[in-house]
């Protein structure tokens, strides 16, 4: 079986993560709003936070 998150473009992942971070809501709420698995979006948001944090420390 293929990786379901591989079918989403990087821009979509980034925008989704930014949306979830900006709303401050739990990723479990993303399922009805976005139709995505909350664990997947949680991983995207975690990666995005890390990327932003690391970028500002350089």
C-alpha positions as CSV (number, residue, x, y, z in Angstrom):
1,X,0.0,0.0,0.0
2,X,1.3,3.5,-0.9
3,X,2.0,6.2,1.6
4,X,-1.2,8.4,1.7
5,X,0.7,11.5,2.7
6,X,2.9,11.2,-0.4
7,X,-0.1,12.2,-2.6
8,X,-0.2,15.7,-1.2
9,X,2.0,18.5,-2.7
10,X,4.4,20.2,-0.4
11,X,2.6,23.5,-0.7
12,X,-0.7,21.8,0.4
13,X,1.1,20.3,3.4
14,X,2.7,23.7,4.3
15,X,-0.6,25.6,4.0
16,X,-2.5,23.0,6.0
17,X,0.2,23.0,8.8
18,X,0.2,26.9,8.8
19,X,-3.6,26.8,9.1
20,X,-3.6,24.4,12.0
21,X,-0.8,26.3,13.8
22,X,-2.6,29.7,13.2
23,X,-5.9,28.5,14.5
24,X,-4.3,27.0,17.6
25,X,-6.9,24.2,17.5
26,X,-6.1,20.6,18.1
27,X,-5.2,18.6,15.0
28,X,-8.1,16.2,15.8
29,X,-10.4,18.9,14.6
30,X,-8.8,18.9,11.1
31,X,-10.6,15.7,10.1
32,X,-14.1,17.1,9.7
33,X,-12.7,20.4,8.4
34,X,-10.1,19.1,5.9
35,X,-10.9,15.5,5.5
36,X,-7.4,14.4,6.6
37,X,-6.1,12.1,9.2
38,X,-5.3,14.0,12.3
39,X,-2.0,12.2,12.9
40,X,-0.9,13.1,9.4
41,X,-1.7,16.8,9.9
42,X,-0.1,16.7,13.4
43,X,3.1,15.5,11.8
44,X,3.0,18.2,9.1
45,X,2.4,20.9,11.8
46,X,5.2,19.5,14.0
47,X,7.6,19.5,11.0
48,X,6.5,23.0,10.1
49,X,7.1,24.3,13.6
50,X,10.5,22.8,13.7
51,X,11.3,24.2,10.3
52,X,10.3,27.7,11.3
53,X,12.1,27.5,14.7
54,X,15.3,26.2,13.0
55,X,15.1,28.9,10.4
56,X,15.0,31.7,12.9
57,X,18.0,30.3,14.9
58,X,20.3,30.4,11.8
